[in-house]
């Protein structure tokens, strides 16, 4: 039985949607997502061999960031004595306990997969991982020579004793804890040697003098193994008693008091540096590390036992992504060339293409190049007067930023909102902000207290003595690299109502405008949640009148409690709801009397499902919004986000057909049950891998570019 009921105002009663059993814990839901990422590596049939290794790397890097941000935050709550319960009923202490249990299980699965499956399979394909101890004496001497020449000069052993303070250790650093004995006075000593992150973690022996071979086998050793084997060079006249690897993860969430920050750019720079000094939230050690050494590290790093993880094998496997550099095409995904229909039909004249009709692209199946071309052509076109753009994650060596610089140098009015607080991209964004400012671009850093996450470009062009505005609105970042790996939508349009809204939003971002009356855009934190819930309630009304209520939502995360309660209510009223949620989902589908009409799936495959789309049947007058916002409190309350309507009915049908194909996936899709547990969909229907079909179905995009 559910705890209590609620009245909807017309006499109908519903279950108490505040019941904690109706929700999945946010932190555990993320771990379920990362488990699905790990599963891509666990199953031999899921991907080619090196792609499976890639998913081990992604899983590991994801987990590092999770501890740096999410676990660090819960640790702060726990240490502050906070006992508040989450929407699903857990205290901070209970969350930490459950997180530890799940992570330990996942790390065991990961290592079992890597060492007992992938390493052996790679060996069969001519890719070997060796230990220094397995090499011949001649080879070890050659490696020792390489060590002295290439590695020894960048190592800095640090002692710890009465004359030397405990050495500082930076975030994500891999280290050797060394116990030594002085040959002169037989006194035990402790030292730390950092494994330098400026050198490759995996050393390819074939590239080292003395190891060239003609057998075609690619051989690797771990750099820490080579360092450990040559510690005597670092500590002459000392006896090495034992050495053990350890790795630490620190709190990396930058806290900024923007109201007190006179110069936001300098404040962010200081925050990036402070990441090195954050509190240690996880200490990884080898199981063989003796208690005395473990206790020394725990005491001096101020790490409680609950945050110490014993891990067999190499520590920190995010570096395995480097194995994708191996030139063995049969061990990787088959390459593909994305379609560039605008170039095919219009010879790359992006303005002519957009004038003809709205254009919708679905990356990476449709090329990201038209987005780059849009900025490039605007920069070079003498008829273009101004360009305004938001930048969140642009990456390094950005062609889009270079085009904006060219535009400014050509005398055009260029205004750019650079979000300095884009986590882990702050450094890149600071570099680009300064480069843009140097050529006279009007650079703004957003609104105090809000991250600007929306993806917008507005180009003003003079045509036939009139000004015409061209828009690009997207669900993903202005980053050509991720444009090849993430699924995202791009809409090009000249719609005047949207152009008016976008212009007003830029005025609010760069000036003092407090405009809130957006006509067509949904804008966070102003009206996104309100309008989404209103449209959910409208589906209830349609279902009551004509039994036709239908909602499809695709997003990265569903966390917002108010929206979840609205969806539960819609389900109780008979509205059919399909949710495609890649990552965190705090809603539970299929609960009798609560969410029987809700289905939740998650697709994990070759590409990262990143697009956000919200479809409402609306009694046949379909409405579709695409954009940058997930259904999370941070996206609805703490960020500048936009969801934009798609007006062209053919494009709406194209996106709905995309969603329907994803919903029919029974190869890469996982379905959540009423307990919040995911299982890989496996039915008797013909096998449908939606991402694979998108790659082989160029005809389905014909509505985008007739």
Protein Blocks (a to p, Z undefined) as FASTA:
>chain_A
ZZhjadehiopacddfkbmklpccfklmmmmmmmmmmmmmmpmklpcfklmmmmmmmmmm
mmmmmmmmmmmmmmmmmmnopabdcfkopafklmmmmmmmmmmmmmmmmmmmmmmmmmmm
mmmnopacddfklpcfklmmmmmmmmmmmmmmmpccddddfklccddddehiacdddddd
dfklopacdddddddfkbcfbdcfklpghiacfeopacdddfklmmmmmmmmmmghiacf
bdcdddddddfbdcddfklmmblmlmmmmmmmmmmmmccfbdcddfklcfklmmmmmmmn
opafklpccdehjehjllmmmmmmpccfklpccddddddfklmmnnopaklmmmmpccdd
ddfkbcfklmmmmmmmmmmmmkbmbdcdddfbeoghifklmmmmmmmmnopacdddddfk
lghilmmmmmmmmmmmmnopacdebjehiacfbdcddddddeehiacddddddfbdcdfk
lmmmbccdddddfbfklmmmmmmmmmmmmmmcfcfbbfklccdfklmmmmmmmmmmmmmm
mmmmnopaccddddfbdfblklmmmmmmmmmnopacddddfklcfbdghiahilmmbccd
ddddfbdcfbdcdddfklopacddddjbdcdfklmmmcccdddddfblklmmmmmmmmmm
mmmpcklpccddfkopacddddfbdcddfklmmmmmmmlmmmmmZZ
